[in-house]
Amino acid sequence: MSHHAARSPKSDDASKDAFRELVPDDPRVTIRNMFGSLAAFAGDQMFMGLFADELFVRLDEDGRQEVLTGGGGLLEPMPGRPMREYVTLPDWRTGPELVAPWVGRALAHAASLPPKKR
């Protein structure tokens, strides 16, 4: 599949099920609908989600660099306009054990952020 083709942001059910399996079982975490798909929040801070068939996580600068170096990508819901704090994880469906540490880091990062100003 070409990466330049416009794709629907909606995720298929298999991706959604796989995503739910990866969301930490943590009382601070809620799953909401987002981008025609699912995202997980710690309080009101989004820390991971699905965009089409891509899993993204919100990390600090060091974490993002590690993911990008390891084959991850930028989250671009609109091509050319990446969401600055988010990166996509490669092979997330085939290597869930590789994803869990990143999800943990993303949750810890989001939980450390101040609540959004209302």
CORHUVEN-V670818 format. One record per residue. N is the residue number from 0. SS is DSSP state (H for helix, E for strand, L for the rest). PSI is psi in degrees with one decimal (* if undefined). Layout:
# CORHUVEN-V670818
N:SS:PSI + N:SS:PSI
This chain:
# CORHUVEN-V670818
0:L:129.3 + 1:L:141.0 + 2:L:-6.8 + 3:L:-14.0 + 4:L:140.3 + 5:L:131.5 + 6:L:153.4 + 7:L:137.3 + 8:L:-9.1 + 9:L:142.8 + 10:L:149.6 + 11:L:166.3 + 12:H:-34.9 + 13:H:-40.8 + 14:H:-40.9 + 15:H:-41.5 + 16:H:-43.2 + 17:H:-38.7 + 18:H:-47.9 + 19:H:-36.1 + 20:H:-29.2 + 21:H:-18.1 + 22:L:129.1 + 23:L:141.9 + 24:L:90.5 + 25:L:133.4 + 26:L:-19.3 + 27:L:-11.1 + 28:E:133.3 + 29:E:150.1 + 30:E:131.4 + 31:E:161.2 + 32:E:137.5 + 33:E:138.0 + 34:L:31.8 + 35:L:17.0 + 36:E:-145.4 + 37:E:148.9 + 38:E:154.0 + 39:E:140.5 + 40:E:143.6 + 41:E:109.6 + 42:L:-123.4 + 43:L:15.3 + 44:E:120.1 + 45:E:132.3 + 46:E:-15.7 + 47:E:158.6 + 48:E:178.4 + 49:E:137.8 + 50:E:114.0 + 51:L:-119.1 + 52:L:18.4 + 53:E:138.3 + 54:E:128.3 + 55:E:151.7 + 56:E:153.3 + 57:E:121.8 + 58:L:163.4 + 59:L:174.0 + 60:H:-45.6 + 61:H:-45.6 + 62:H:-42.1 + 63:H:-43.1 + 64:H:-41.3 + 65:H:-44.5 + 66:H:-44.2 + 67:H:-39.6 + 68:H:-32.2 + 69:L:14.1 + 70:L:2.1 + 71:L:-179.6 + 72:E:178.3 + 73:E:146.8 + 74:L:116.1 + 75:L:83.5 + 76:L:-33.8 + 77:E:122.8 + 78:L:134.7 + 79:L:-1.1 + 80:E:73.6 + 81:L:148.1 + 82:L:115.6 + 83:L:-42.1 + 84:L:5.3 + 85:E:143.4 + 86:E:154.4 + 87:E:144.4 + 88:L:132.2 + 89:L:151.5 + 90:L:33.4 + 91:L:-25.8 + 92:L:-30.6 + 93:L:-20.0 + 94:L:60.5 + 95:H:-27.5 + 96:H:-22.9 + 97:H:-23.3 + 98:H:-36.4 + 99:H:-44.6 + 100:H:-36.2 + 101:H:-39.4 + 102:H:-41.9 + 103:H:-41.9 + 104:H:-38.7 + 105:H:-41.9 + 106:H:-45.5 + 107:H:-40.4 + 108:H:-49.6 + 109:H:-38.5 + 110:H:-23.1 + 111:H:-12.4 + 112:L:149.1 + 113:L:149.9 + 114:L:150.2 + 115:L:145.8 + 116:L:132.6 + 117:L:*
